[in-house]
Amino acid sequence: MYVTMGKTVTFDFTTHNPTTGNASDADSLPTCEVFENVNDTAILTPTVSKRVSKTGNYNVSFAVTEANGFEIGNTYNIIVTAIVDGVTAKSRIDAFLLMPTSSASFVL
């Protein structure tokens, strides 16, 4: 996915029971980290929100701005961590390349 500076992005993800595979709410609110390129330190830890009345359905939104540490030309991975029934799981829910605003009309 391609994103331009200044946009707010939202990513959805789901959590599941580790035994049955059924959609299940996390034991507590999942966490999120955004990593730049191959750096091991997250540049941003946005807050996750639960979708109301949707079992195991969450989303995370954040502004792609210089103030939040984003730089044009870099790639970013969004990693979430959730604990369901005492079992911790991590997943890369999405990734994007930050493009200049003038790049193309299909860029978010």
Secondary structure, 3 states (H helix, E strand, C coil): CEEECCCEEEEEEECECCCCCCECCCCCCCEEEEEECCCCCCCECCCEEECCCCCCEEEEEEECCHHHCCCCCCEEEEEEEEEECCEEEEEEEEEEEEECCCCCCCCC
